[in-house]
Amino acid sequence: MPAPANSTVLHSTGKASFDDIYDRPDPRAYYARMSELDYRIPELAKPHFEQLIADHRAATGIATPTVLDIGCSYGVNAALLRLDMGMTELAARYRDPRIAAADLVTADRSLLTEHDLLPGVRFLGMDAASPALDYARTAGFLHATVHADLESAEPTEAQRRTLATADLVISTGCVGYVTERTLLRVARAHGGKLPWMAHFVLRMFSFEPIAAHLAALGYRTERAPGAFKQRRFASPEEQAQVCGALEANGIDTLGYESEGWLYAQLYLSRPSPNLSIDHEDTH
C-alpha cells in the first residue's frame, strides 16, 4: 500500500511532522491522520504495558500504581489501556457522525465510567501540546497532566510534585524528540525512588546513550526481542530520509523500513536493587 498522497513536512529528525494535529481542541483530526498511516504502535505496546504494570505490582506491592505517559498527546495509551478497544475502534468512534464535536468529551467520560478496565491505575500525561493535554484530562483519560518541555528546562516545583507520583513511565514514539535530559529530570523528580520505564523507540534513534545516562542513575536497561511496526511512511521523501539515516548508522533496513513501515524497539529500564539516586549527576 503506497504512502498517502498528502504533502509532508519533514521534521529535523527526518520524520514527518504532525504538529498541526496536536493543536486541535479534540482528537478527530489526530485519529483521522493516524488511521491513514495505519498507526499501530500504541496497540502493539498495550500488552507489554499491561505486563509491566502487573510485574510492578507483584514486585513492589503497590496495588494502585501511577503511570506517566511521556508524549501522550490526546491520552492514546491511557485510552487503549483503560478500554477494550484497538486503534481502529478508537478512530471509528471519532468519525461517528452521531457524536457531535460538542459531545465528544461527554461521550468519552461516559465510556470510561462504564468500561474502565483499570480503575485501580492512575494515569498522568506529559506533552508540549497544550490542546491535546487539555482534551485528554477533560475527557478523563488522564487524571493529571504536565504541560512542559523538559528538554529545555527543569520542571517547576508544581510539575515536579506531579511527576514525583509516577511509579512507571511509558512512551510510544517520543524518544528522538526527547533525550536523556527529559528522562533524567522525570526520574529525579521523586528524590527517593526510581520509576520503572518502558519506551518504544524507533530504530532510527539509538537508545544506548540514554541507557548509559540511566545506568549512572541506577537503572539496568534491556531491549526486548523483536521489532514493532509503528506506522506507514507518510511519503516517499520520509522513507528515503529515514532509510538513509539508518543505513548511515549501519542498520539494515531490508524487510523493515524498506517495506514501507517505521519500526520501533522496546527498551525496559528498571532500577537496580539497593541503589540510591546520585543527586549530583549532571548528565
DRENZAKOL-332846 format. One line per field, with one value per residue: residue number from 1; residue in one letter; chain; x, y, z of N, C-alpha, C in turn. Coordinates in nm, 3 decimals, padded with zeros to 5 digits. Example, Ala and Ser with C-alpha at 12.3 -4.5 7.8 and 13.67 -1.06 7.14 Angstrom:
% residues 2
seq = 1,2
type = A,S
mol = A,A
n.c1 = 01.319,01.285
n.c2 = -00.569,-00.225
n.c3 = 00.780,00.708
ca.c1 = 01.230,01.367
ca.c2 = -00.450,-00.106
ca.c3 = 00.780,00.714
c.c1 = 01.320,01.290
c.c2 = -00.330,00.003
c.c3 = 00.780,00.787
***
This chain:
% residues 283
seq = 1,2,3,4,5,6,7,8,9,10,11,12,13,14,15,16,17,18,19,20,21,22,23,24,25,26,27,28,29,30,31,32,33,34,35,36,37,38,39,40,41,42,43,44,45,46,47,48,49,50,51,52,53,54,55,56,57,58,59,60,61,62,63,64,65,66,67,68,69,70,71,72,73,74,75,76,77,78,79,80,81,82,83,84,85,86,87,88,89,90,91,92,93,94,95,96,97,98,99,100,101,102,103,104,105,106,107,108,109,110,111,112,113,114,115,116,117,118,119,120,121,122,123,124,125,126,127,128,129,130,131,132,133,134,135,136,137,138,139,140,141,142,143,144,145,146,147,148,149,150,151,152,153,154,155,156,157,158,159,160,161,162,163,164,165,166,167,168,169,170,171,172,173,174,175,176,177,178,179,180,181,182,183,184,185,186,187,188,189,190,191,192,193,194,195,196,197,198,199,200,201,202,203,204,205,206,207,208,209,210,211,212,213,214,215,216,217,218,219,220,221,222,223,224,225,226,227,228,229,230,231,232,233,234,235,236,237,238,239,240,241,242,243,244,245,246,247,248,249,250,251,252,253,254,255,256,257,258,259,260,261,262,263,264,265,266,267,268,269,270,271,272,273,274,275,276,277,278,279,280,281,282,283
type = M,P,A,P,A,N,S,T,V,L,H,S,T,G,K,A,S,F,D,D,I,Y,D,R,P,D,P,R,A,Y,Y,A,R,M,S,E,L,D,Y,R,I,P,E,L,A,K,P,H,F,E,Q,L,I,A,D,H,R,A,A,T,G,I,A,T,P,T,V,L,D,I,G,C,S,Y,G,V,N,A,A,L,L,R,L,D,M,G,M,T,E,L,A,A,R,Y,R,D,P,R,I,A,A,A,D,L,V,T,A,D,R,S,L,L,T,E,H,D,L,L,P,G,V,R,F,L,G,M,D,A,A,S,P,A,L,D,Y,A,R,T,A,G,F,L,H,A,T,V,H,A,D,L,E,S,A,E,P,T,E,A,Q,R,R,T,L,A,T,A,D,L,V,I,S,T,G,C,V,G,Y,V,T,E,R,T,L,L,R,V,A,R,A,H,G,G,K,L,P,W,M,A,H,F,V,L,R,M,F,S,F,E,P,I,A,A,H,L,A,A,L,G,Y,R,T,E,R,A,P,G,A,F,K,Q,R,R,F,A,S,P,E,E,Q,A,Q,V,C,G,A,L,E,A,N,G,I,D,T,L,G,Y,E,S,E,G,W,L,Y,A,Q,L,Y,L,S,R,P,S,P,N,L,S,I,D,H,E,D,T,H
mol = A,A,A,A,A,A,A,A,A,A,A,A,A,A,A,A,A,A,A,A,A,A,A,A,A,A,A,A,A,A,A,A,A,A,A,A,A,A,A,A,A,A,A,A,A,A,A,A,A,A,A,A,A,A,A,A,A,A,A,A,A,A,A,A,A,A,A,A,A,A,A,A,A,A,A,A,A,A,A,A,A,A,A,A,A,A,A,A,A,A,A,A,A,A,A,A,A,A,A,A,A,A,A,A,A,A,A,A,A,A,A,A,A,A,A,A,A,A,A,A,A,A,A,A,A,A,A,A,A,A,A,A,A,A,A,A,A,A,A,A,A,A,A,A,A,A,A,A,A,A,A,A,A,A,A,A,A,A,A,A,A,A,A,A,A,A,A,A,A,A,A,A,A,A,A,A,A,A,A,A,A,A,A,A,A,A,A,A,A,A,A,A,A,A,A,A,A,A,A,A,A,A,A,A,A,A,A,A,A,A,A,A,A,A,A,A,A,A,A,A,A,A,A,A,A,A,A,A,A,A,A,A,A,A,A,A,A,A,A,A,A,A,A,A,A,A,A,A,A,A,A,A,A,A,A,A,A,A,A,A,A,A,A,A,A,A,A,A,A,A,A,A,A,A,A,A,A,A,A,A,A,A,A
n.c1 = 00.085,00.076,00.225,00.015,-00.102,-00.080,00.078,00.394,00.554,00.878,01.029,01.317,01.449,01.411,01.182,00.828,00.644,00.385,00.277,00.058,-00.176,-00.188,-00.268,-00.536,-00.870,-00.995,-00.961,-01.022,-00.902,-00.648,-00.684,-00.792,-00.581,-00.378,-00.502,-00.501,-00.236,-00.206,-00.133,-00.009,00.144,00.075,-00.126,00.011,00.189,00.034,-00.015,00.240,00.275,00.068,00.170,00.396,00.283,00.158,00.383,00.516,00.336,00.346,00.613,00.652,00.434,00.260,-00.059,-00.214,-00.086,00.076,00.090,00.296,00.274,00.487,00.487,00.218,00.006,-00.327,-00.393,-00.373,-00.242,-00.331,-00.607,-00.627,-00.529,-00.718,-00.958,-01.148,-01.051,-00.906,-00.678,-00.817,-01.085,-01.101,-01.043,-01.265,-01.472,-01.432,-01.492,-01.757,-02.060,-02.275,-02.189,-02.154,-01.917,-01.929,-02.013,-01.818,-01.640,-01.820,-01.916,-01.681,-01.619,-01.839,-01.805,-01.570,-01.656,-01.832,-01.680,-01.415,-01.119,-00.908,-00.948,-00.799,-00.563,-00.372,-00.341,-00.105,-00.015,00.231,00.320,00.412,00.211,-00.049,-00.338,-00.401,-00.334,-00.516,-00.761,-00.738,-00.725,-00.968,-01.156,-01.114,-00.933,-00.677,-00.562,-00.418,-00.208,00.099,00.217,00.483,00.820,01.076,01.320,01.434,01.423,01.424,01.166,00.897,00.827,00.567,00.515,00.715,00.624,00.396,00.508,00.658,00.488,00.477,00.496,00.556,00.689,00.606,00.633,00.559,00.702,00.812,01.083,01.374,01.265,01.265,01.529,01.791,01.784,01.517,01.422,01.589,01.527,01.264,01.301,01.442,01.258,01.116,01.303,01.361,01.302,01.309,01.126,00.991,01.057,00.939,01.002,00.910,01.103,01.193,01.378,01.557,01.664,01.912,01.910,02.109,02.290,02.112,02.047,02.294,02.317,02.098,02.187,02.390,02.236,02.124,01.985,01.903,01.903,01.732,01.683,01.386,01.299,01.259,01.089,00.868,00.592,00.541,00.409,00.294,00.509,00.481,00.531,00.715,00.946,00.989,01.040,01.277,01.452,01.457,01.541,01.791,01.921,01.925,02.079,02.317,02.405,02.470,02.259,02.055,01.794,01.643,01.353,01.233,01.211,01.246,01.028,00.825,00.742,00.776,00.972,00.984,01.163,01.152,01.252,01.333,01.368,01.475,01.509,01.812,01.844,01.876,02.018,02.090,01.977,02.194,02.222,02.387,02.447,02.499,02.425
n.c2 = -00.119,00.212,00.513,00.775,01.045,01.297,01.615,01.637,01.757,01.754,01.676,01.793,01.564,01.398,01.256,01.267,01.562,01.621,01.832,02.003,01.856,01.820,02.044,02.086,02.124,01.885,01.522,01.441,01.505,01.408,01.125,01.067,01.125,00.954,00.713,00.697,00.636,00.389,00.376,00.206,00.146,00.212,00.024,-00.219,-00.192,-00.212,-00.477,-00.516,-00.301,-00.358,-00.593,-00.489,-00.326,-00.524,-00.674,-00.481,-00.436,-00.687,-00.696,-00.474,-00.446,-00.237,-00.162,00.021,00.170,00.460,00.574,00.735,00.885,00.983,01.231,01.211,01.306,01.305,01.136,00.870,00.618,00.576,00.562,00.327,00.136,00.149,00.089,-00.158,-00.166,-00.119,00.062,00.097,00.084,00.301,00.515,00.493,00.570,00.845,00.927,00.894,01.014,01.049,01.143,01.451,01.721,01.879,01.697,01.512,01.501,01.444,01.197,01.043,01.051,00.917,00.666,00.579,00.571,00.357,00.144,00.117,-00.056,-00.054,00.053,00.082,00.207,00.499,00.757,00.968,01.239,01.379,01.642,01.865,01.982,02.172,02.185,01.914,01.784,01.911,01.819,01.540,01.531,01.656,01.487,01.267,01.063,01.097,01.147,01.354,01.617,01.731,02.009,02.063,02.123,01.944,01.918,02.163,02.291,02.266,02.098,02.290,02.355,02.272,02.107,01.917,01.795,01.664,01.489,01.337,01.154,00.939,00.593,00.429,00.481,00.544,00.534,00.588,00.664,00.914,00.934,01.053,01.288,01.371,01.346,01.208,01.418,01.488,01.238,01.187,01.406,01.348,01.103,01.187,01.333,01.242,01.205,01.006,00.760,00.545,00.542,00.267,00.205,00.199,00.215,00.259,00.279,00.428,00.262,00.425,00.588,00.582,00.417,00.371,00.579,00.708,00.498,00.465,00.699,00.660,00.434,00.541,00.660,00.456,00.255,-00.049,-00.147,-00.319,-00.455,-00.559,-00.858,-00.857,-00.642,-00.366,-00.262,00.074,00.284,00.345,00.496,00.845,00.960,00.915,01.070,01.089,00.819,00.779,00.955,00.847,00.581,00.634,00.751,00.537,00.345,00.484,00.458,00.198,00.016,-00.236,-00.205,-00.382,-00.567,-00.435,-00.111,-00.071,-00.185,-00.008,00.073,00.238,00.121,00.018,-00.043,-00.206,-00.084,-00.163,-00.026,-00.063,00.007,-00.084,-00.315,-00.186,00.045,00.387,00.720,00.938,01.252,01.445,01.390,01.509,01.464
n.c3 = 00.000,-00.097,00.037,00.176,-00.029,00.073,00.116,00.274,00.556,00.671,00.979,01.166,01.238,01.026,01.016,00.939,01.015,01.242,01.373,01.347,01.401,01.668,01.790,01.794,01.931,01.988,01.938,01.673,01.419,01.466,01.500,01.250,01.073,01.170,01.128,00.850,00.812,00.919,01.189,01.459,01.685,01.960,02.012,01.973,02.176,02.401,02.536,02.643,02.814,02.990,03.103,03.224,03.423,03.576,03.658,03.806,04.015,04.137,04.217,04.383,04.550,04.529,04.482,04.348,04.117,03.966,03.637,03.411,03.100,02.858,02.612,02.546,02.393,02.296,02.504,02.423,02.479,02.740,02.695,02.537,02.716,02.917,02.800,02.622,02.345,02.018,01.802,01.562,01.639,01.814,01.639,01.473,01.644,01.667,01.419,01.401,01.298,01.462,01.702,01.800,01.781,02.010,02.194,02.237,02.460,02.668,02.577,02.585,02.859,02.963,02.848,02.973,03.238,03.229,03.126,03.220,03.234,03.406,03.680,03.908,03.848,03.810,03.576,03.429,03.212,02.998,02.786,02.517,02.380,02.442,02.382,02.320,02.560,02.732,02.634,02.681,02.959,03.037,02.919,03.072,03.031,03.126,03.456,03.560,03.431,03.277,03.136,02.962,02.848,02.898,02.786,02.758,03.002,03.362,03.551,03.692,04.041,04.101,03.879,03.922,04.157,04.064,03.870,04.042,04.150,03.986,03.929,03.722,03.394,03.063,02.701,02.353,02.112,02.156,02.215,02.074,01.989,02.249,02.490,02.701,02.880,02.939,03.038,03.258,03.422,03.482,03.616,03.840,03.978,04.202,04.406,04.584,04.487,04.197,03.905,03.719,03.372,03.033,02.703,02.371,02.094,01.794,01.537,01.410,01.600,01.843,02.151,02.323,02.426,02.603,02.774,02.898,03.050,03.218,03.351,03.508,03.691,03.825,03.694,03.518,03.187,02.931,02.606,02.460,02.278,01.918,01.675,01.620,01.430,01.366,01.213,00.876,00.631,00.577,00.335,00.025,00.048,00.323,00.382,00.235,00.368,00.630,00.588,00.477,00.695,00.875,00.734,00.716,00.970,00.979,00.998,00.887,00.662,00.520,00.475,00.677,00.731,00.459,00.349,00.376,00.628,00.943,01.210,01.552,01.862,02.181,02.492,02.819,03.131,03.453,03.803,03.961,04.232,04.563,04.501,04.523,04.435,04.263,04.337,04.239,03.983,03.659,03.401
ca.c1 = 00.000,00.162,00.201,-00.085,-00.051,-00.074,00.210,00.453,00.660,00.969,01.092,01.463,01.497,01.386,01.046,00.721,00.596,00.239,00.250,-00.072,-00.290,-00.185,-00.315,-00.682,-00.938,-01.036,-00.869,-01.074,-00.801,-00.538,-00.717,-00.811,-00.450,-00.309,-00.569,-00.449,-00.100,-00.208,-00.056,-00.049,00.236,00.012,-00.197,00.111,00.253,-00.062,00.010,00.368,00.250,-00.013,00.260,00.482,00.203,00.142,00.513,00.545,00.251,00.397,00.745,00.652,00.318,00.178,-00.178,-00.273,00.028,00.057,00.163,00.319,00.296,00.558,00.444,00.089,-00.091,-00.466,-00.414,-00.399,-00.203,-00.423,-00.736,-00.618,-00.511,-00.837,-01.076,-01.133,-01.054,-00.780,-00.669,-00.923,-01.212,-01.094,-01.055,-01.403,-01.555,-01.418,-01.552,-01.900,-02.136,-02.376,-02.130,-02.115,-01.793,-01.958,-02.047,-01.708,-01.593,-01.924,-01.918,-01.562,-01.631,-01.939,-01.744,-01.477,-01.734,-01.896,-01.596,-01.274,-01.060,-00.802,-00.990,-00.700,-00.440,-00.383,-00.266,-00.057,00.036,00.316,00.333,00.430,00.092,-00.149,-00.475,-00.415,-00.335,-00.641,-00.869,-00.719,-00.760,-01.111,-01.231,-01.096,-00.832,-00.565,-00.605,-00.345,-00.120,00.211,00.246,00.622,00.929,01.187,01.446,01.489,01.420,01.383,01.025,00.864,00.802,00.436,00.532,00.796,00.540,00.311,00.594,00.710,00.392,00.482,00.562,00.601,00.696,00.594,00.624,00.548,00.742,00.867,01.230,01.420,01.229,01.318,01.655,01.814,01.753,01.380,01.404,01.657,01.451,01.148,01.347,01.487,01.152,01.073,01.408,01.389,01.273,01.322,01.014,01.019,01.035,00.925,01.000,00.917,01.193,01.216,01.512,01.644,01.720,01.984,01.876,02.228,02.336,02.017,02.065,02.417,02.284,02.010,02.270,02.458,02.136,02.087,01.897,01.951,01.818,01.741,01.595,01.301,01.317,01.169,01.066,00.724,00.550,00.488,00.313,00.347,00.571,00.385,00.564,00.843,01.055,01.016,01.102,01.414,01.530,01.474,01.626,01.926,01.978,01.951,02.190,02.439,02.446,02.498,02.141,01.995,01.650,01.577,01.248,01.178,01.176,01.244,00.895,00.728,00.698,00.866,00.976,01.033,01.206,01.112,01.357,01.282,01.467,01.428,01.614,01.884,01.814,01.965,02.097,02.026,01.993,02.302,02.162,02.486,02.466,02.463,02.403
ca.c2 = 00.000,00.329,00.617,00.872,01.147,01.426,01.677,01.603,01.841,01.669,01.727,01.795,01.426,01.324,01.206,01.360,01.643,01.623,01.931,02.068,01.779,01.818,02.173,02.093,02.111,01.746,01.433,01.387,01.516,01.319,00.986,01.056,01.120,00.833,00.600,00.693,00.582,00.262,00.393,00.094,00.116,00.207,-00.104,-00.325,-00.172,-00.233,-00.594,-00.501,-00.210,-00.433,-00.683,-00.407,-00.288,-00.645,-00.706,-00.379,-00.465,-00.807,-00.672,-00.366,-00.449,-00.118,-00.211,00.129,00.247,00.575,00.559,00.859,00.868,01.099,01.249,01.138,01.371,01.304,01.028,00.750,00.497,00.559,00.518,00.187,00.052,00.153,00.047,-00.279,-00.116,-00.100,00.190,00.105,00.115,00.438,00.606,00.487,00.649,00.989,00.954,00.866,01.139,01.060,01.211,01.586,01.765,01.930,01.587,01.416,01.488,01.373,01.058,00.975,01.034,00.812,00.539,00.540,00.537,00.227,00.036,00.131,-00.185,-00.036,00.157,00.093,00.267,00.642,00.791,01.104,01.262,01.495,01.675,02.006,02.029,02.203,02.144,01.769,01.754,01.960,01.727,01.411,01.546,01.688,01.367,01.169,00.960,01.125,01.202,01.480,01.641,01.823,02.076,02.104,02.078,01.921,01.925,02.297,02.348,02.181,02.117,02.378,02.278,02.208,01.997,01.813,01.721,01.574,01.385,01.254,01.050,00.830,00.467,00.375,00.579,00.477,00.620,00.516,00.744,01.047,00.932,01.109,01.426,01.392,01.277,01.177,01.533,01.472,01.116,01.202,01.500,01.274,01.003,01.252,01.416,01.194,01.231,00.892,00.634,00.550,00.474,00.174,00.269,00.118,00.308,00.211,00.375,00.400,00.208,00.532,00.656,00.493,00.433,00.340,00.692,00.731,00.387,00.491,00.801,00.597,00.343,00.622,00.697,00.336,00.170,-00.152,-00.141,-00.430,-00.443,-00.675,-00.915,-00.821,-00.504,-00.341,-00.164,00.197,00.333,00.354,00.624,00.945,00.998,00.859,01.152,01.047,00.688,00.795,01.019,00.755,00.469,00.685,00.770,00.405,00.282,00.557,00.407,00.055,-00.062,-00.292,-00.176,-00.485,-00.637,-00.345,00.020,-00.079,-00.232,00.100,00.094,00.273,00.016,00.056,-00.148,-00.180,-00.081,-00.168,00.022,-00.080,00.039,-00.195,-00.323,-00.129,00.157,00.515,00.822,01.033,01.383,01.533,01.354,01.627,01.427
ca.c3 = 00.000,-00.104,00.136,00.134,-00.120,00.140,00.122,00.402,00.609,00.747,01.100,01.157,01.254,00.904,01.023,00.907,01.126,01.255,01.477,01.330,01.451,01.815,01.838,01.777,02.061,02.010,01.865,01.547,01.312,01.503,01.467,01.106,01.008,01.211,01.063,00.712,00.815,00.991,01.313,01.543,01.793,02.093,02.027,01.989,02.306,02.510,02.621,02.712,02.925,03.087,03.174,03.310,03.540,03.659,03.717,03.907,04.131,04.204,04.275,04.481,04.637,04.507,04.411,04.268,04.066,03.878,03.512,03.338,02.956,02.804,02.474,02.550,02.304,02.343,02.601,02.344,02.550,02.854,02.642,02.497,02.835,03.002,02.726,02.540,02.207,01.948,01.732,01.460,01.706,01.864,01.525,01.425,01.736,01.641,01.287,01.412,01.283,01.567,01.816,01.759,01.846,02.144,02.282,02.243,02.598,02.744,02.532,02.636,03.004,02.987,02.809,03.080,03.357,03.211,03.075,03.259,03.268,03.505,03.775,04.014,03.797,03.786,03.455,03.408,03.078,02.978,02.645,02.489,02.309,02.544,02.350,02.332,02.703,02.791,02.599,02.748,03.100,03.049,02.883,03.177,03.002,03.216,03.585,03.576,03.316,03.291,03.009,02.981,02.761,02.991,02.714,02.766,03.137,03.473,03.584,03.804,04.163,04.087,03.784,03.986,04.252,03.986,03.813,04.151,04.186,03.887,03.961,03.593,03.286,02.934,02.582,02.225,01.997,02.186,02.221,01.947,02.015,02.383,02.514,02.842,02.964,02.988,03.117,03.387,03.503,03.532,03.711,03.963,04.035,04.333,04.502,04.669,04.417,04.052,03.841,03.610,03.242,02.911,02.590,02.233,02.030,01.653,01.510,01.362,01.715,01.934,02.292,02.403,02.508,02.712,02.869,02.974,03.150,03.316,03.431,03.608,03.792,03.899,03.615,03.426,03.068,02.837,02.490,02.439,02.144,01.809,01.632,01.618,01.331,01.424,01.115,00.741,00.600,00.530,00.198,-00.020,00.100,00.461,00.377,00.188,00.474,00.743,00.545,00.462,00.829,00.931,00.662,00.751,01.101,00.968,01.032,00.766,00.653,00.440,00.547,00.778,00.674,00.313,00.310,00.386,00.765,01.053,01.311,01.684,01.954,02.319,02.593,02.955,03.228,03.591,03.899,04.022,04.375,04.665,04.450,04.552,04.330,04.276,04.308,04.178,03.843,03.578,03.261
c.c1 = 00.088,00.129,00.095,-00.022,-00.037,00.067,00.264,00.563,00.748,01.027,01.244,01.523,01.487,01.248,00.947,00.677,00.443,00.196,00.108,-00.187,-00.290,-00.238,-00.464,-00.750,-00.990,-00.956,-00.917,-00.970,-00.684,-00.569,-00.739,-00.677,-00.375,-00.372,-00.521,-00.314,-00.090,-00.123,-00.101,00.039,00.169,-00.062,-00.100,00.180,00.164,-00.032,00.141,00.354,00.165,00.075,00.351,00.408,00.187,00.271,00.547,00.463,00.306,00.528,00.743,00.540,00.230,00.058,-00.238,-00.161,-00.015,00.149,00.174,00.350,00.361,00.526,00.307,-00.013,-00.232,-00.495,-00.438,-00.362,-00.295,-00.558,-00.734,-00.605,-00.639,-00.963,-01.046,-01.148,-00.913,-00.782,-00.781,-01.055,-01.213,-01.113,-01.199,-01.497,-01.551,-01.462,-01.704,-01.980,-02.243,-02.323,-02.080,-01.991,-01.818,-01.984,-01.933,-01.660,-01.693,-01.928,-01.798,-01.570,-01.730,-01.882,-01.650,-01.552,-01.790,-01.798,-01.449,-01.219,-00.956,-00.840,-00.889,-00.569,-00.466,-00.292,-00.233,-00.011,00.122,00.334,00.357,00.309,-00.022,-00.291,-00.498,-00.421,-00.468,-00.756,-00.857,-00.757,-00.911,-01.198,-01.214,-00.995,-00.712,-00.618,-00.536,-00.249,-00.009,00.240,00.385,00.710,01.052,01.320,01.514,01.493,01.382,01.232,01.009,00.838,00.667,00.444,00.611,00.712,00.449,00.393,00.642,00.614,00.399,00.558,00.620,00.597,00.695,00.601,00.620,00.582,00.804,01.019,01.283,01.386,01.275,01.441,01.666,01.782,01.613,01.368,01.472,01.583,01.325,01.191,01.386,01.375,01.113,01.175,01.442,01.356,01.293,01.203,01.063,00.986,01.022,00.905,01.007,00.988,01.214,01.360,01.609,01.711,01.789,01.944,01.999,02.280,02.243,02.032,02.188,02.391,02.193,02.089,02.343,02.365,02.091,01.995,01.975,01.852,01.841,01.645,01.517,01.322,01.219,01.166,00.917,00.691,00.490,00.376,00.377,00.415,00.467,00.411,00.691,00.962,01.091,01.087,01.249,01.503,01.559,01.565,01.770,01.995,02.013,02.074,02.322,02.494,02.467,02.382,02.072,01.845,01.573,01.476,01.183,01.136,01.169,01.107,00.786,00.677,00.811,00.858,01.037,01.080,01.172,01.231,01.294,01.394,01.407,01.542,01.680,01.854,01.921,02.058,02.021,02.055,02.111,02.250,02.259,02.511,02.418,02.439,02.273
c.c2 = 00.124,00.429,00.713,00.986,01.284,01.483,01.661,01.701,01.751,01.745,01.724,01.656,01.347,01.264,01.314,01.435,01.644,01.727,01.987,01.990,01.768,01.948,02.194,02.073,01.971,01.656,01.383,01.392,01.423,01.176,00.967,01.042,00.993,00.708,00.585,00.622,00.448,00.267,00.289,00.069,00.121,00.075,-00.220,-00.315,-00.213,-00.357,-00.585,-00.406,-00.280,-00.526,-00.606,-00.366,-00.408,-00.682,-00.608,-00.404,-00.583,-00.780,-00.572,-00.372,-00.326,-00.158,-00.107,00.219,00.366,00.561,00.694,00.826,00.995,01.110,01.187,01.188,01.367,01.190,00.894,00.623,00.471,00.508,00.370,00.095,00.044,00.100,-00.079,-00.242,-00.116,00.033,00.205,00.145,00.258,00.538,00.609,00.569,00.796,01.026,00.943,00.997,01.157,01.131,01.347,01.628,01.812,01.818,01.488,01.394,01.409,01.225,00.981,00.952,00.923,00.675,00.490,00.499,00.396,00.113,00.045,-00.004,-00.175,00.073,00.179,00.154,00.415,00.677,00.940,01.117,01.386,01.518,01.824,02.067,02.050,02.160,01.994,01.727,01.793,01.865,01.597,01.418,01.570,01.567,01.255,01.060,00.973,01.189,01.335,01.493,01.738,01.880,02.133,02.053,02.064,01.906,02.060,02.353,02.242,02.199,02.221,02.292,02.206,02.090,01.883,01.731,01.623,01.459,01.288,01.143,00.929,00.709,00.403,00.487,00.504,00.580,00.533,00.609,00.877,01.048,00.961,01.256,01.465,01.304,01.241,01.296,01.521,01.351,01.125,01.299,01.436,01.176,01.066,01.325,01.373,01.225,01.112,00.759,00.654,00.476,00.375,00.243,00.166,00.214,00.234,00.317,00.335,00.355,00.315,00.608,00.555,00.522,00.414,00.458,00.720,00.623,00.409,00.595,00.742,00.503,00.420,00.663,00.576,00.240,00.059,-00.155,-00.264,-00.405,-00.571,-00.730,-00.855,-00.672,-00.489,-00.234,-00.042,00.254,00.325,00.491,00.719,00.987,00.926,00.938,01.113,00.912,00.698,00.855,00.920,00.639,00.514,00.702,00.635,00.341,00.352,00.511,00.256,-00.035,-00.106,-00.266,-00.283,-00.562,-00.555,-00.215,00.017,-00.124,-00.127,00.131,00.149,00.162,00.069,-00.068,-00.106,-00.190,-00.072,-00.127,00.013,-00.049,-00.087,-00.197,-00.254,-00.019,00.286,00.614,00.911,01.171,01.479,01.500,01.467,01.593,01.486
c.c3 = 00.000,00.006,00.084,00.056,-00.056,00.132,00.263,00.436,00.696,00.866,01.081,01.174,01.125,00.900,00.980,01.032,01.124,01.359,01.469,01.392,01.603,01.874,01.815,01.913,02.090,01.916,01.730,01.435,01.339,01.460,01.317,01.034,01.044,01.149,00.919,00.705,00.886,01.117,01.414,01.664,01.931,02.116,02.045,02.125,02.423,02.595,02.699,02.831,03.033,03.170,03.268,03.437,03.633,03.729,03.829,04.033,04.210,04.277,04.390,04.582,04.624,04.422,04.319,04.214,03.981,03.758,03.443,03.192,02.904,02.655,02.452,02.449,02.364,02.440,02.536,02.420,02.669,02.806,02.605,02.616,02.918,02.933,02.645,02.393,02.150,01.877,01.629,01.523,01.759,01.750,01.474,01.514,01.699,01.500,01.292,01.403,01.391,01.691,01.769,01.837,01.989,02.244,02.300,02.386,02.681,02.707,02.586,02.786,03.038,02.956,02.918,03.206,03.348,03.185,03.114,03.306,03.378,03.606,03.887,03.970,03.768,03.669,03.451,03.264,03.074,02.829,02.632,02.419,02.409,02.506,02.363,02.477,02.767,02.759,02.677,02.895,03.117,03.018,02.984,03.149,03.094,03.344,03.616,03.459,03.354,03.153,03.020,02.869,02.849,02.919,02.738,02.907,03.239,03.496,03.694,03.927,04.155,03.991,03.847,04.082,04.178,03.929,03.921,04.191,04.093,03.941,03.835,03.490,03.154,02.822,02.458,02.109,02.028,02.190,02.080,01.945,02.155,02.401,02.662,02.932,03.023,03.080,03.253,03.478,03.560,03.640,03.844,04.038,04.176,04.440,04.589,04.607,04.268,03.991,03.737,03.479,03.131,02.794,02.458,02.151,01.884,01.630,01.461,01.476,01.807,02.079,02.381,02.484,02.626,02.818,02.956,03.083,03.258,03.407,03.541,03.721,03.873,03.826,03.543,03.309,02.983,02.723,02.473,02.298,02.043,01.777,01.605,01.514,01.401,01.335,00.978,00.723,00.542,00.386,00.156,00.032,00.242,00.463,00.336,00.296,00.586,00.704,00.528,00.596,00.891,00.866,00.693,00.886,01.100,01.003,00.903,00.766,00.578,00.524,00.656,00.709,00.522,00.261,00.330,00.525,00.851,01.157,01.441,01.760,02.095,02.413,02.731,03.050,03.368,03.686,03.953,04.171,04.459,04.612,04.475,04.439,04.362,04.238,04.242,04.032,03.755,03.433,03.212
***
